[in-house]
């Protein structure tokens, strides 16, 4: 089993011992460090979150959302989503940052927190090191009870994302439709199932 902390986020295997695996304590302290860093860096108390379809995704999401709200951060939850969808949602929602819960190609026991800046881009090496330093120092100042963050769930972002793609100047929808392509897609049991077929059908 494993726990890997890097400048792009934290990933590891569910279960096991604290600081050796992806445990609730590890998830909370890393989410707290990134949330606190976001408040210090941007003074914007809003973070977008979204997840893939992993077994542990819902539990990890709840832990992170609660931690962020305890910092006084408003959370916009996209639920099941894709990495690029979370990335476009951050600037569209004028948020300070984003977190994606996904371990990409890793097996089912893995999960991860991937950190996005206010531009909807993965954080830089310098920013990532600042977050890692905060995780180690554990110097986090949480919000008082009257200042807890809010929560809203938005389920339509994949549709918005698809429309943004179709509206791109270089995407000629009529030209693609005229080709009448037949496409085979392996969505790998995850959120590609609720995004890629819908995009292809629009084309």
N, C-alpha and C positions, 0 to 999 in steps of 0.2 A: 504494500500500500504506500501512498505517497502524498506529500504536500509540497507544492512548488510555488514560491512567492517570487514574482519577477516584476519588472517595471511596467508590464502591460496588464498585470492583475494577479489573481491567485487561482490556482487550480489544484485539484487533488481528488483522492478517492474517498467516498462517503464511508463514515464509520471509523472505529479505532480510537487512538489516543490523541489528545490535544497536542498541537504543534508537530504531529507526525502524520496526520491525515486531515481530510476536509471535514472537521467537526463543527458543531454549532458555535463553539467558542471562537474557532478560527474564522468562521464566516462572519460573525458579529464584529470581531475586532477589526477585520479588514474593511468591512462595510463602513464601520464607524470612522476609521482613519480616512477613507476616501471621501465620505460625506463631510467630515470636518475640514479636510483639505479643500474641498470645493467651496465651502463657505468662506474660508480664508482667502482663497484665490480669486473668486468671482463675486463674492457677496450676493450670490443668487441662490435663494433657498428653494430650488426646484430641481429634481432629478428624474429623468425618464428611465424606466426599467422595462425589460422584456426578456422572455425566456424561450428556450427550445423545448422539445417534448420529452426530455429525460424524466425518468421515474422520480428523481429527487428534486426536479425543478420547482414544483409548487412549494415544497417545504423550504428550500433555499430562498425562494422569492419572499415568503412570509417573514423569514428571519431578517433579511436585508431591509425590506420595506419598514418593518417595525423599528429597526435600528435607526434608519434615516429619519423617520418621524420623531423619534426621541431626541434627535439633534435639532429639531425645529425645521426640518426640510419637508417641503411638499412633494409628494410622490405621484407621478403620472404613470400608471401601470398599463402597459400594452398587452399584458398577458402573453399567450403564445404568439411569437413574432419571429422575424428573421433579424440577423445582425444588421444588414443595411437598412432595415425598416426603423430600428432603434436609432441608427445614425442619422437618418433624415428627420426623425421626430424631435431630436434635441434642439436644433435651430428653429424648426417650425413652431415648437412650443415655447421658444425663448427660455430654455432651461439652462442651468449652470453646468450640467453634466449628464451622463447616462451610464447605466450599468447593464451589461448583457449577461444573462445566465446561460452559458453554453460551454461545453468542453470540446466543441467541434468534432473532430474525427475520432476522439478517444472513446473507449468502450463504455458500457452503460453505468459502471460504478463510478465514473468520473463526473465531476461538474466543475464550474469555474465562474469567477466574477471577472468580466472584462470591462475595463474602464475607458470611458469616452469623455472627451473634453466638451466645452461649450460650443465648439464648431461642428460637433458630430464626428470627430476624428479620434483615433486612439491616442491616448496621452503620450507625451514625449518622454524620452529617457530621463530628462531632468525632473519632470513632474512625477514620473513613476518612482524615482528615487526618493522624492519628498514624501510620497505616500508610504513607501516602505519604511522610511525613518519614523513616521508617525505611528505605524503599526508597532515598531519596536519600542518607542518611547511610551506609548499608551497614554499620552497626554491629551486626552479628549475632554472637552467641556460640553456637557449635554444641556439641552434646553430645560427651562423651568416648566411646571405643569401647564401654565397658561399660554405657553409658546410652542406647544407640540405641533408638528407638521401635519398637513392635511393629506388626503388621499382621494384620487379619482381614477377610475378605470375607463380606458378608451379602447374599444374593440375594433375600430374601423381603420386602423392605420395601414394594414396591408392593402386595403382597397385604395387608400390615398396614395400609397407608394406605387401601386400599379398604374394609377392614373398619371402620376408624375413621370413615370417611364414612357407612357404612351404620348405624353405631351412634349417630350424632348424633340427639338428640331430635327435631329438626325434619325428619328424613328418614323419611318414611312409606313403607317399601319395599312393603308390600302395596297401598297406594293407587296407587303408580306402576305396579306390575305389572298392576293391574286395568285400567289405561288401554291396555295393549298398544301402546305407542308404537312407531313405526318411525323409526329415527334414521340419518341419513347422517353419517359422520365422515370428515374429511380429516386424517389424522395426520401429514402433511408429512414422511414418511420418517424419523420420529424416535421418541422414547420414548412418544409418545402411542399408538403402535401396541401397546405392551405394558401400557398402563394404561387408557385410555378405553374400548376395547371390553369389557375385562374388567369394568369398573365398570358399564357399561350392561347387560351380560348379567346381572349380579347383580340388576338392577332390572327 
